[in-house]
Amino acid sequence: MAKAAKVKIGTRGSPLALAQAEQVRSKLAAVRPELAAPGAIEIVTIRTSGDRIQDRALADAGGKGLFTKEIDEALIAGAIDIAVHSMKDVPTALPPGLAIPCTLAREDPRDVLIVRQELARAVRRFADLPHGAMLGTSSLRRAAQVLARRPDLKIVSLRGNVETRLRRLEQGKADATLLALAGLRRLGLVESTRGIVIETDEMLPAVGQGAIGVEIRSRDKRIAELVAAIHHRATGFAVAAERAVLERLDGSCRTPIAALAVIRTFGRLRLDALVARPDGAKLLRTAREGAEIDAEAMGHDAGEELAREAGPTFFSVG
């Protein structure tokens, strides 16, 4: 039997990104025993623009594609065979010649409120945060939804990987922060952070939050066959619906947009979506329900409604 060709997986080098790449590697090895051999799958770490830029907001530096650009370039060049991305970081338009035919089963998409140790006993929900408390986040989506409920809170920029943000919180850079529950679970930090899980009716997640995408070259039939075996169909439909909302709204890092699709029984899909002003002064929300096969159409329709309601001046200052 011929020896299987090595598979190279490209990823960012953060602990969370590496954990996600390892998850893809283990799933591939489970369905293709020859890939379980030592060295059969190599993980290649790639430093992205988003990792290098720490002195300003991503919106000011070019947007969410900053976390995928260099990895996608390596995939196009043939330096890697697979790119592993957090779907919330992936722009709606992929580079020509690339596709994401595979998403792993989604982790819990909810956000978690984490407060610094001195406040831990007193805070059990958003309403318990002291008046004027500093909430650290670089996400306009989170900031807008928080300010819609607590306009008294002061939003301060808090960037970096999960561990960095937790450390800055304890250093007093902020009184509280919001992180994705999925990331905390993948890093084994849920117990140690003692976070407060926020339900989605209070904080709608980012598009694709909790989902891992596996990107390949569109014409690479060998890799396409490999990743098809680990694709989670329900997650694929859900993420497609959410990304269709983002596409219709032409979402960027400057636009607070959130969406969550959930597959219910008998192939039915429920989609919730919102768009907000960055200061939280106005928030528009809509929902759709239908067959999962119509996921993208529902997403476009929901995005169309939000765009129509928002109007061209929705994000104007003043």
Phi and psi in degrees as GROMACS dihedral restraints (atoms count N, CA, C in turn):
[ dihedral_restraints ]
;  ai    aj    ak    al  type     phi  dphi    fc
    3     4     5     6     1   -68.4    20    10
    4     5     6     7     1   143.9    20    10
    6     7     8     9     1   -70.2    20    10
    7     8     9    10     1   134.4    20    10
    9    10    11    12     1   -66.1    20    10
   10    11    12    13     1   139.9    20    10
   12    13    14    15     1   -67.6    20    10
   13    14    15    16     1   144.6    20    10
   15    16    17    18     1   -64.0    20    10
   16    17    18    19     1   145.2    20    10
   18    19    20    21     1  -111.9    20    10
   19    20    21    22     1   128.0    20    10
   21    22    23    24     1  -107.3    20    10
   22    23    24    25     1   124.4    20    10
   24    25    26    27     1  -105.8    20    10
   25    26    27    28     1   123.9    20    10
   27    28    29    30     1   -97.6    20    10
   28    29    30    31     1   140.0    20    10
   30    31    32    33     1  -157.1    20    10
   31    32    33    34     1   162.3    20    10
   33    34    35    36     1   -67.4    20    10
   34    35    36    37     1   166.4    20    10
   36    37    38    39     1   -98.2    20    10
   37    38    39    40     1     5.5    20    10
   39    40    41    42     1   -68.2    20    10
   40    41    42    43     1   155.5    20    10
   42    43    44    45     1   -54.2    20    10
   43    44    45    46     1   -39.5    20    10
   45    46    47    48     1   -68.2    20    10
   46    47    48    49     1   -44.8    20    10
   48    49    50    51     1   -61.7    20    10
   49    50    51    52     1   -40.8    20    10
   51    52    53    54     1   -66.5    20    10
   52    53    54    55     1   -37.4    20    10
   54    55    56    57     1   -63.0    20    10
   55    56    57    58     1   -38.1    20    10
   57    58    59    60     1   -69.8    20    10
   58    59    60    61     1   -39.4    20    10
   60    61    62    63     1   -64.6    20    10
   61    62    63    64     1   -39.2    20    10
   63    64    65    66     1   -63.2    20    10
   64    65    66    67     1   -35.5    20    10
   66    67    68    69     1   -64.0    20    10
   67    68    69    70     1   -42.5    20    10
   69    70    71    72     1   -64.2    20    10
   70    71    72    73     1   -44.0    20    10
   72    73    74    75     1   -59.9    20    10
   73    74    75    76     1   -45.1    20    10
   75    76    77    78     1   -66.1    20    10
   76    77    78    79     1   -36.0    20    10
   78    79    80    81     1   -69.5    20    10
   79    80    81    82     1   -40.6    20    10
   81    82    83    84     1   -63.8    20    10
   82    83    84    85     1   -41.6    20    10
   84    85    86    87     1   -65.4    20    10
   85    86    87    88     1   -31.4    20    10
   87    88    89    90     1   -70.6    20    10
   88    89    90    91     1   -33.0    20    10
   90    91    92    93     1   -93.8    20    10
   91    92    93    94     1   -18.9    20    10
   93    94    95    96     1  -129.9    20    10
   94    95    96    97     1    93.0    20    10
   96    97    98    99     1   -51.9    20    10
   97    98    99   100     1   -32.9    20    10
   99   100   101   102     1   -64.9    20    10
  100   101   102   103     1   -21.0    20    10
  102   103   104   105     1   -84.5    20    10
  103   104   105   106     1    -3.1    20    10
  105   106   107   108     1   -83.9    20    10
  106   107   108   109     1   -10.3    20    10
  108   109   110   111     1   -66.8    20    10
  109   110   111   112     1   146.8    20    10
  111   112   113   114     1   -55.5    20    10
  112   113   114   115     1   129.8    20    10
  114   115   116   117     1    83.1    20    10
  115   116   117   118     1    -3.2    20    10
  117   118   119   120     1   -68.5    20    10
  118   119   120   121     1   -32.4    20    10
  120   121   122   123     1  -122.7    20    10
  121   122   123   124     1   123.1    20    10
  123   124   125   126     1  -108.8    20    10
  124   125   126   127     1   134.5    20    10
  126   127   128   129     1   -99.4    20    10
  127   128   129   130     1   122.4    20    10
  129   130   131   132     1  -109.2    20    10
  130   131   132   133     1   119.6    20    10
  132   133   134   135     1   -89.2    20    10
  133   134   135   136     1   137.2    20    10
  135   136   137   138     1  -131.2    20    10
  136   137   138   139     1   125.1    20    10
  138   139   140   141     1   -81.2    20    10
  139   140   141   142     1   125.8    20    10
  141   142   143   144     1  -101.5    20    10
  142   143   144   145     1   167.6    20    10
  144   145   146   147     1   -59.7    20    10
  145   146   147   148     1   -38.1    20    10
  147   148   149   150     1   -63.1    20    10
  148   149   150   151     1   -31.0    20    10
  150   151   152   153     1   -74.0    20    10
  151   152   153   154     1   -35.0    20    10
  153   154   155   156     1   -76.4    20    10
  154   155   156   157     1   -36.1    20    10
  156   157   158   159     1   -85.4    20    10
  157   158   159   160     1   110.5    20    10
  159   160   161   162     1  -124.9    20    10
  160   161   162   163     1    -2.8    20    10
  162   163   164   165     1   -98.7    20    10
  163   164   165   166     1     1.6    20    10
  165   166   167   168     1  -156.7    20    10
  166   167   168   169     1   166.2    20    10
  168   169   170   171     1   -65.5    20    10
  169   170   171   172     1   146.5    20    10
  171   172   173   174     1   -59.2    20    10
  172   173   174   175     1   -34.9    20    10
  174   175   176   177     1   -59.7    20    10
  175   176   177   178     1   -31.9    20    10
  177   178   179   180     1   -82.5    20    10
  178   179   180   181     1   -11.8    20    10
  180   181   182   183     1  -107.2    20    10
  181   182   183   184     1    -7.8    20    10
  183   184   185   186     1   137.0    20    10
  184   185   186   187     1    -8.4    20    10
  186   187   188   189     1    98.7    20    10
  187   188   189   190     1  -171.4    20    10
  189   190   191   192     1   -68.6    20    10
  190   191   192   193     1   -20.9    20    10
  192   193   194   195     1   -64.0    20    10
  193   194   195   196     1    -9.8    20    10
  195   196   197   198     1   -63.7    20    10
  196   197   198   199     1   -22.5    20    10
  198   199   200   201     1   -91.9    20    10
  199   200   201   202     1    -2.3    20    10
  201   202   203   204     1  -124.8    20    10
  202   203   204   205     1   -18.8    20    10
  204   205   206   207     1   -53.5    20    10
  205   206   207   208     1   -56.6    20    10
  207   208   209   210     1   -67.8    20    10
  208   209   210   211     1   -32.3    20    10
  210   211   212   213     1   -68.7    20    10
  211   212   213   214     1   -42.4    20    10
  213   214   215   216     1   -62.6    20    10
  214   215   216   217     1   -39.1    20    10
  216   217   218   219     1   -62.9    20    10
  217   218   219   220     1   -39.3    20    10
  219   220   221   222     1   -66.3    20    10
  220   221   222   223     1   -35.1    20    10
  222   223   224   225     1   -68.0    20    10
  223   224   225   226     1   -45.3    20    10
  225   226   227   228     1   -61.8    20    10
  226   227   228   229     1   -38.7    20    10
  228   229   230   231     1   -75.6    20    10
  229   230   231   232     1   -11.4    20    10
  231   232   233   234     1    86.3    20    10
  232   233   234   235     1     8.9    20    10
  234   235   236   237     1   -72.4    20    10
  235   236   237   238     1   -23.9    20    10
  237   238   239   240     1  -134.7    20    10
  238   239   240   241     1   162.9    20    10
  240   241   242   243     1  -103.4    20    10
  241   242   243   244     1   -25.3    20    10
  243   244   245   246     1  -139.6    20    10
  244   245   246   247     1   140.2    20    10
  246   247   248   249     1  -114.7    20    10
  247   248   249   250     1   133.7    20    10
  249   250   251   252     1  -108.8    20    10
  250   251   252   253     1   122.9    20    10
  252   253   254   255     1  -127.6    20    10
  253   254   255   256     1   149.3    20    10
  255   256   257   258     1   -72.1    20    10
  256   257   258   259     1   124.6    20    10
  258   259   260   261     1   -62.2    20    10
  259   260   261   262     1   -24.5    20    10
  261   262   263   264     1   -69.0    20    10
  262   263   264   265     1   -14.8    20    10
  264   265   266   267     1   -95.6    20    10
  265   266   267   268     1    -5.1    20    10
  267   268   269   270     1   -90.8    20    10
  268   269   270   271     1   123.9    20    10
  270   271   272   273     1   -60.5    20    10
  271   272   273   274     1   157.6    20    10
  273   274   275   276     1   -67.8    20    10
  274   275   276   277     1   -32.2    20    10
  276   277   278   279     1  -100.2    20    10
  277   278   279   280     1   117.1    20    10
  279   280   281   282     1   -84.3    20    10
  280   281   282   283     1   155.6    20    10
  282   283   284   285     1   -60.3    20    10
  283   284   285   286     1   147.6    20    10
  285   286   287   288     1   -54.9    20    10
  286   287   288   289     1   136.6    20    10
  288   289   290   291     1    91.1    20    10
  289   290   291   292     1    -2.9    20    10
  291   292   293   294     1  -115.3    20    10
  292   293   294   295     1   153.5    20    10
  294   295   296   297     1  -149.6    20    10
  295   296   297   298     1   156.3    20    10
  297   298   299   300     1  -118.6    20    10
  298   299   300   301     1    85.7    20    10
  300   301   302   303     1   -86.1    20    10
  301   302   303   304     1    -1.9    20    10
  303   304   305   306     1  -138.3    20    10
  304   305   306   307     1   130.5    20    10
  306   307   308   309     1  -128.0    20    10
  307   308   309   310     1   138.9    20    10
  309   310   311   312     1   -78.0    20    10
  310   311   312   313     1   163.6    20    10
  312   313   314   315     1   -55.0    20    10
  313   314   315   316     1   131.3    20    10
  315   316   317   318     1   -71.2    20    10
  316   317   318   319     1   139.8    20    10
  318   319   320   321     1   -83.1    20    10
  319   320   321   322     1   170.1    20    10
  321   322   323   324     1   -54.5    20    10
  322   323   324   325     1   121.8    20    10
  324   325   326   327     1   -84.1    20    10
  325   326   327   328     1    -1.2    20    10
  327   328   329   330     1   -71.8    20    10
  328   329   330   331     1   161.2    20    10
  330   331   332   333     1   -93.9    20    10
  331   332   333   334     1   160.2    20    10
  333   334   335   336     1  -126.5    20    10
  334   335   336   337     1   131.2    20    10
  336   337   338   339     1   -89.8    20    10
  337   338   339   340     1   125.2    20    10
  339   340   341   342     1  -122.9    20    10
  340   341   342   343     1   129.0    20    10
  342   343   344   345     1  -113.6    20    10
  343   344   345   346     1   155.9    20    10
  345   346   347   348     1   -66.7    20    10
  346   347   348   349     1   156.9    20    10
  348   349   350   351     1   -54.2    20    10
  349   350   351   352     1   -37.1    20    10
  351   352   353   354     1   -64.0    20    10
  352   353   354   355     1   -22.8    20    10
  354   355   356   357     1  -103.0    20    10
  355   356   357   358     1    -3.7    20    10
  357   358   359   360     1   -57.0    20    10
  358   359   360   361     1   -39.6    20    10
  360   361   362   363     1   -73.3    20    10
  361   362   363   364     1   -30.1    20    10
  363   364   365   366     1   -88.0    20    10
  364   365   366   367     1   -22.0    20    10
  366   367   368   369     1  -105.8    20    10
  367   368   369   370     1   121.4    20    10
  369   370   371   372     1  -123.9    20    10
  370   371   372   373     1    -5.9    20    10
  372   373   374   375     1  -163.5    20    10
  373   374   375   376     1   172.1    20    10
  375   376   377   378     1   -55.7    20    10
  376   377   378   379     1   -41.3    20    10
  378   379   380   381     1   -61.5    20    10
  379   380   381   382     1   -21.4    20    10
  381   382   383   384     1   -83.3    20    10
  382   383   384   385     1   -13.2    20    10
  384   385   386   387     1   -61.8    20    10
  385   386   387   388     1   137.1    20    10
  387   388   389   390     1   -58.4    20    10
  388   389   390   391     1   149.9    20    10
  390   391   392   393     1   -57.7    20    10
  391   392   393   394     1   128.5    20    10
  393   394   395   396     1    78.8    20    10
  394   395   396   397     1    11.0    20    10
  396   397   398   399     1   -61.6    20    10
  397   398   399   400     1   153.0    20    10
  399   400   401   402     1   -91.5    20    10
  400   401   402   403     1   120.2    20    10
  402   403   404   405     1  -104.4    20    10
  403   404   405   406     1   119.3    20    10
  405   406   407   408     1   -91.8    20    10
  406   407   408   409     1   120.4    20    10
  408   409   410   411     1  -163.3    20    10
  409   410   411   412     1   151.0    20    10
  411   412   413   414     1  -107.0    20    10
  412   413   414   415     1     5.1    20    10
  414   415   416   417     1   -94.6    20    10
  415   416   417   418     1   118.4    20    10
  417   418   419   420     1   -64.9    20    10
  418   419   420   421     1   -33.3    20    10
  420   421   422   423     1   -59.9    20    10
  421   422   423   424     1   -48.9    20    10
  423   424   425   426     1   -66.5    20    10
  424   425   426   427     1   -45.9    20    10
  426   427   428   429     1   -59.5    20    10
  427   428   429   430     1   -44.6    20    10
  429   430   431   432     1   -63.4    20    10
  430   431   432   433     1   -42.9    20    10
  432   433   434   435     1   -70.3    20    10
  433   434   435   436     1   -34.6    20    10
  435   436   437   438     1   -66.5    20    10
  436   437   438   439     1   -47.0    20    10
  438   439   440   441     1   -67.0    20    10
  439   440   441   442     1   -26.6    20    10
  441   442   443   444     1   -63.5    20    10
  442   443   444   445     1   -30.3    20    10
  444   445   446   447     1   -98.3    20    10
  445   446   447   448     1   -34.7    20    10
  447   448   449   450     1  -132.5    20    10
  448   449   450   451     1    74.7    20    10
  450   451   452   453     1   -64.5    20    10
  451   452   453   454     1   -12.8    20    10
  453   454   455   456     1   -77.5    20    10
  454   455   456   457     1   -18.5    20    10
  456   457   458   459     1   -70.4    20    10
  457   458   459   460     1   149.1    20    10
  459   460   461   462     1  -101.9    20    10
  460   461   462   463     1   120.9    20    10
  462   463   464   465     1   -88.0    20    10
  463   464   465   466     1   124.3    20    10
  465   466   467   468     1  -121.1    20    10
  466   467   468   469     1   147.3    20    10
  468   469   470   471     1   -71.1    20    10
  469   470   471   472     1   131.8    20    10
  471   472   473   474     1  -139.9    20    10
  472   473   474   475     1   103.3    20    10
  474   475   476   477     1  -114.8    20    10
  475   476   477   478     1   171.9    20    10
  477   478   479   480     1   115.3    20    10
  478   479   480   481     1   175.2    20    10
  480   481   482   483     1   -73.0    20    10
  481   482   483   484     1   176.9    20    10
  483   484   485   486     1   -55.5    20    10
  484   485   486   487     1   -48.1    20    10
  486   487   488   489     1   -62.8    20    10
  487   488   489   490     1   -40.2    20    10
  489   490   491   492     1   -62.6    20    10
  490   491   492   493     1   -44.5    20    10
  492   493   494   495     1   -65.8    20    10
  493   494   495   496     1   -38.2    20    10
  495   496   497   498     1   -65.3    20    10
  496   497   498   499     1   -39.2    20    10
  498   499   500   501     1   -66.5    20    10
  499   500   501   502     1   -42.2    20    10
  501   502   503   504     1   -66.5    20    10
  502   503   504   505     1   -31.1    20    10
  504   505   506   507     1   -62.6    20    10
  505   506   507   508     1   -47.6    20    10
  507   508   509   510     1   -70.4    20    10
  508   509   510   511     1   -20.0    20    10
  510   511   512   513     1   -80.3    20    10
  511   512   513   514     1    -2.9    20    10
  513   514   515   516     1    88.0    20    10
  514   515   516   517     1    13.5    20    10
  516   517   518   519     1   -68.8    20    10
  517   518   519   520     1   -20.5    20    10
  519   520   521   522     1  -155.9    20    10
  520   521   522   523     1   162.3    20    10
  522   523   524   525     1   -88.8    20    10
  523   524   525   526     1   -26.1    20    10
  525   526   527   528     1  -155.3    20    10
  526   527   528   529     1   161.3    20    10
  528   529   530   531     1  -148.2    20    10
  529   530   531   532     1   168.0    20    10
  531   532   533   534     1  -121.1    20    10
  532   533   534   535     1   132.4    20    10
  534   535   536   537     1  -132.2    20    10
  535   536   537   538     1   159.5    20    10
  537   538   539   540     1   -76.2    20    10
  538   539   540   541     1   130.7    20    10
  540   541   542   543     1   -59.7    20    10
  541   542   543   544     1   -36.4    20    10
  543   544   545   546     1   -57.2    20    10
  544   545   546   547     1   -45.9    20    10
  546   547   548   549     1   -64.4    20    10
  547   548   549   550     1   -41.7    20    10
  549   550   551   552     1   -62.6    20    10
  550   551   552   553     1   -39.1    20    10
  552   553   554   555     1   -67.0    20    10
  553   554   555   556     1   -42.8    20    10
  555   556   557   558     1   -67.3    20    10
  556   557   558   559     1   -24.8    20    10
  558   559   560   561     1   -95.0    20    10
  559   560   561   562     1    -2.6    20    10
  561   562   563   564     1    69.0    20    10
  562   563   564   565     1    33.5    20    10
  564   565   566   567     1  -109.8    20    10
  565   566   567   568     1     6.3    20    10
  567   568   569   570     1   -61.1    20    10
  568   569   570   571     1   -48.4    20    10
  570   571   572   573     1   -66.3    20    10
  571   572   573   574     1   -44.3    20    10
  573   574   575   576     1   -70.9    20    10
  574   575   576   577     1   -27.7    20    10
  576   577   578   579     1   -84.3    20    10
  577   578   579   580     1   -20.2    20    10
  579   580   581   582     1    50.2    20    10
  580   581   582   583     1    45.6    20    10
  582   583   584   585     1   -77.4    20    10
  583   584   585   586     1   163.5    20    10
  585   586   587   588     1  -107.4    20    10
  586   587   588   589     1   113.8    20    10
  588   589   590   591     1   -71.3    20    10
  589   590   591   592     1   129.2    20    10
  591   592   593   594     1  -100.6    20    10
  592   593   594   595     1   124.7    20    10
  594   595   596   597     1   -68.8    20    10
  595   596   597   598     1   154.8    20    10
  597   598   599   600     1   -71.4    20    10
  598   599   600   601     1   -17.5    20    10
  600   601   602   603     1   -75.0    20    10
  601   602   603   604     1   -14.6    20    10
  603   604   605   606     1  -102.0    20    10
  604   605   606   607     1   -32.3    20    10
  606   607   608   609     1  -143.4    20    10
  607   608   609   610     1    96.9    20    10
  609   610   611   612     1   -73.4    20    10
  610   611   612   613     1   133.3    20    10
  612   613   614   615     1   -70.5    20    10
  613   614   615   616     1   169.3    20    10
  615   616   617   618     1   -68.9    20    10
  616   617   618   619     1   154.0    20    10
  618   619   620   621     1   -56.8    20    10
  619   620   621   622     1   125.6    20    10
  621   622   623   624     1    80.7    20    10
  622   623   624   625     1     2.1    20    10
  624   625   626   627     1   -60.5    20    10
  625   626   627   628     1   133.2    20    10
  627   628   629   630     1    88.4    20    10
  628   629   630   631     1    -5.7    20    10
  630   631   632   633     1  -106.1    20    10
  631   632   633   634     1   138.6    20    10
  633   634   635   636     1  -103.8    20    10
  634   635   636   637     1   125.8    20    10
  636   637   638   639     1  -103.2    20    10
  637   638   639   640     1   141.5    20    10
  639   640   641   642     1  -112.8    20    10
  640   641   642   643     1   110.9    20    10
  642   643   644   645     1  -101.0    20    10
  643   644   645   646     1   141.0    20    10
  645   646   647   648     1  -138.9    20    10
  646   647   648   649     1   171.5    20    10
  648   649   650   651     1   -75.0    20    10
  649   650   651   652     1   131.6    20    10
  651   652   653   654     1   -55.1    20    10
  652   653   654   655     1   -34.2    20    10
  654   655   656   657     1   -95.5    20    10
  655   656   657   658     1     6.2    20    10
  657   658   659   660     1   -86.4    20    10
  658   659   660   661     1    90.9    20    10
  660   661   662   663     1   -66.8    20    10
  661   662   663   664     1   -34.6    20    10
  663   664   665   666     1   -62.0    20    10
  664   665   666   667     1   -48.3    20    10
  666   667   668   669     1   -72.3    20    10
  667   668   669   670     1   -34.8    20    10
  669   670   671   672     1   -59.9    20    10
  670   671   672   673     1   -40.6    20    10
  672   673   674   675     1   -66.3    20    10
  673   674   675   676     1   -38.4    20    10
  675   676   677   678     1   -63.0    20    10
  676   677   678   679     1   -51.3    20    10
  678   679   680   681     1   -74.9    20    10
  679   680   681   682     1   -22.2    20    10
  681   682   683   684     1   -60.4    20    10
  682   683   684   685     1   -29.4    20    10
  684   685   686   687     1   -72.7    20    10
  685   686   687   688     1   -15.3    20    10
  687   688   689   690     1  -115.8    20    10
  688   689   690   691     1     8.3    20    10
  690   691   692   693     1   -71.5    20    10
  691   692   693   694     1   136.1    20    10
  693   694   695   696     1  -101.8    20    10
  694   695   696   697     1   108.8    20    10
  696   697   698   699     1   -59.7    20    10
  697   698   699   700     1   -46.6    20    10
  699   700   701   702     1   -63.1    20    10
  700   701   702   703     1   -42.1    20    10
  702   703   704   705     1   -63.9    20    10
  703   704   705   706     1   -37.7    20    10
  705   706   707   708     1   -59.5    20    10
  706   707   708   709     1   -44.8    20    10
  708   709   710   711     1   -65.1    20    10
  709   710   711   712     1   -44.5    20    10
  711   712   713   714     1   -61.6    20    10
  712   713   714   715     1   -47.0    20    10
  714   715   716   717     1   -66.4    20    10
  715   716   717   718     1   -35.4    20    10
  717   718   719   720     1   -62.4    20    10
  718   719   720   721     1   -40.9    20    10
  720   721   722   723     1   -63.8    20    10
  721   722   723   724     1   -44.8    20    10
  723   724   725   726     1   -65.6    20    10
  724   725   726   727     1   -42.4    20    10
  726   727   728   729     1   -69.1    20    10
  727   728   729   730     1   -27.1    20    10
  729   730   731   732     1   -67.1    20    10
  730   731   732   733     1   -36.1    20    10
  732   733   734   735     1   -61.6    20    10
  733   734   735   736     1   -48.2    20    10
  735   736   737   738     1   -61.1    20    10
  736   737   738   739     1   -41.8    20    10
  738   739   740   741     1   -63.2    20    10
  739   740   741   742     1   -44.5    20    10
  741   742   743   744     1   -65.6    20    10
  742   743   744   745     1   -34.6    20    10
  744   745   746   747     1   -87.0    20    10
  745   746   747   748     1     1.2    20    10
  747   748   749   750     1    53.2    20    10
  748   749   750   751     1    48.8    20    10
  750   751   752   753     1   -65.4    20    10
  751   752   753   754     1   142.2    20    10
  753   754   755   756     1  -141.0    20    10
  754   755   756   757     1  -179.7    20    10
  756   757   758   759     1   -67.3    20    10
  757   758   759   760     1   -10.5    20    10
  759   760   761   762     1   -93.1    20    10
  760   761   762   763     1    -0.3    20    10
  762   763   764   765     1  -119.5    20    10
  763   764   765   766     1   115.6    20    10
  765   766   767   768     1   -72.1    20    10
  766   767   768   769     1   100.6    20    10
  768   769   770   771     1  -126.5    20    10
  769   770   771   772     1   140.5    20    10
  771   772   773   774     1  -139.8    20    10
  772   773   774   775     1   149.3    20    10
  774   775   776   777     1  -159.6    20    10
  775   776   777   778     1   145.4    20    10
  777   778   779   780     1  -145.4    20    10
  778   779   780   781     1   124.4    20    10
  780   781   782   783     1  -112.2    20    10
  781   782   783   784     1   137.4    20    10
  783   784   785   786     1  -128.5    20    10
  784   785   786   787     1   130.2    20    10
  786   787   788   789     1   -83.3    20    10
  787   788   789   790     1   121.4    20    10
  789   790   791   792     1   -97.4    20    10
  790   791   792   793     1  -165.4    20    10
  792   793   794   795     1   -69.0    20    10
  793   794   795   796     1   153.8    20    10
  795   796   797   798     1    58.1    20    10
  796   797   798   799     1    36.4    20    10
  798   799   800   801     1    69.1    20    10
  799   800   801   802     1    23.0    20    10
  801   802   803   804     1   -92.5    20    10
  802   803   804   805     1   141.0    20    10
  804   805   806   807     1  -119.3    20    10
  805   806   807   808     1   133.9    20    10
  807   808   809   810     1  -111.4    20    10
  808   809   810   811     1   126.4    20    10
  810   811   812   813     1  -120.3    20    10
  811   812   813   814     1   127.8    20    10
  813   814   815   816     1  -116.9    20    10
  814   815   816   817     1   138.4    20    10
  816   817   818   819     1  -145.6    20    10
  817   818   819   820     1   152.4    20    10
  819   820   821   822     1  -150.0    20    10
  820   821   822   823     1   157.9    20    10
  822   823   824   825     1  -135.8    20    10
  823   824   825   826     1   143.2    20    10
  825   826   827   828     1  -139.2    20    10
  826   827   828   829     1   159.1    20    10
  828   829   830   831     1   -73.5    20    10
  829   830   831   832     1   145.7    20    10
  831   832   833   834     1   -55.9    20    10
  832   833   834   835     1   -30.6    20    10
  834   835   836   837     1   -86.9    20    10
  835   836   837   838     1     3.1    20    10
  837   838   839   840     1    74.6    20    10
  838   839   840   841     1     5.5    20    10
  840   841   842   843     1   -66.9    20    10
  841   842   843   844     1   -27.4    20    10
  843   844   845   846     1  -143.6    20    10
  844   845   846   847     1   137.0    20    10
  846   847   848   849     1  -136.8    20    10
  847   848   849   850     1   126.6    20    10
  849   850   851   852     1  -110.5    20    10
  850   851   852   853     1   135.9    20    10
  852   853   854   855     1  -136.8    20    10
  853   854   855   856     1   145.9    20    10
  855   856   857   858     1  -146.8    20    10
  856   857   858   859     1   170.4    20    10
  858   859   860   861     1  -146.9    20    10
  859   860   861   862     1   155.3    20    10
  861   862   863   864     1  -139.9    20    10
  862   863   864   865     1   153.8    20    10
  864   865   866   867     1  -144.4    20    10
  865   866   867   868     1   136.2    20    10
  867   868   869   870     1  -176.2    20    10
  868   869   870   871     1  -167.4    20    10
  870   871   872   873     1   -71.1    20    10
  871   872   873   874     1   140.7    20    10
  873   874   875   876     1   -59.2    20    10
  874   875   876   877     1   -30.2    20    10
  876   877   878   879     1   -64.0    20    10
  877   878   879   880     1   -21.4    20    10
  879   880   881   882     1   -96.9    20    10
  880   881   882   883     1    21.9    20    10
  882   883   884   885     1   -54.2    20    10
  883   884   885   886     1   -51.3    20    10
  885   886   887   888     1   -64.8    20    10
  886   887   888   889     1   -40.7    20    10
  888   889   890   891     1   -62.5    20    10
  889   890   891   892     1   -40.1    20    10
  891   892   893   894     1   -64.8    20    10
  892   893   894   895     1   -40.2    20    10
  894   895   896   897     1   -63.7    20    10
  895   896   897   898     1   -44.8    20    10
  897   898   899   900     1   -62.9    20    10
  898   899   900   901     1   -40.2    20    10
  900   901   902   903     1   -65.3    20    10
  901   902   903   904     1   -43.1    20    10
  903   904   905   906     1   -64.0    20    10
  904   905   906   907     1   -42.6    20    10
  906   907   908   909     1   -63.2    20    10
  907   908   909   910     1   -38.6    20    10
  909   910   911   912     1   -61.9    20    10
  910   911   912   913     1   -43.6    20    10
  912   913   914   915     1   -62.8    20    10
  913   914   915   916     1   -44.2    20    10
  915   916   917   918     1   -65.7    20    10
  916   917   918   919     1   -39.9    20    10
  918   919   920   921     1   -63.8    20    10
  919   920   921   922     1   -40.3    20    10
  921   922   923   924     1   -66.6    20    10
  922   923   924   925     1   -43.4    20    10
  924   925   926   927     1   -67.6    20    10
  925   926   927   928     1   -39.8    20    10
  927   928   929   930     1   -66.7    20    10
  928   929   930   931     1   -44.7    20    10
  930   931   932   933     1    76.5    20    10
  931   932   933   934     1   169.5    20    10
  933   934   935   936     1   -69.9    20    10
  934   935   936   937     1   -18.2    20    10
  936   937   938   939     1  -103.8    20    10
  937   938   939   940     1     9.0    20    10
  939   940   941   942     1   -56.1    20    10
  940   941   942   943     1   -39.4    20    10
  942   943   944   945     1   -97.4    20    10
  943   944   945   946     1     9.9    20    10
  945   946   947   948     1   -67.4    20    10
  946   947   948   949     1   142.7    20    10
  948   949   950   951     1   -81.9    20    10
  949   950   951   952     1   136.2    20    10
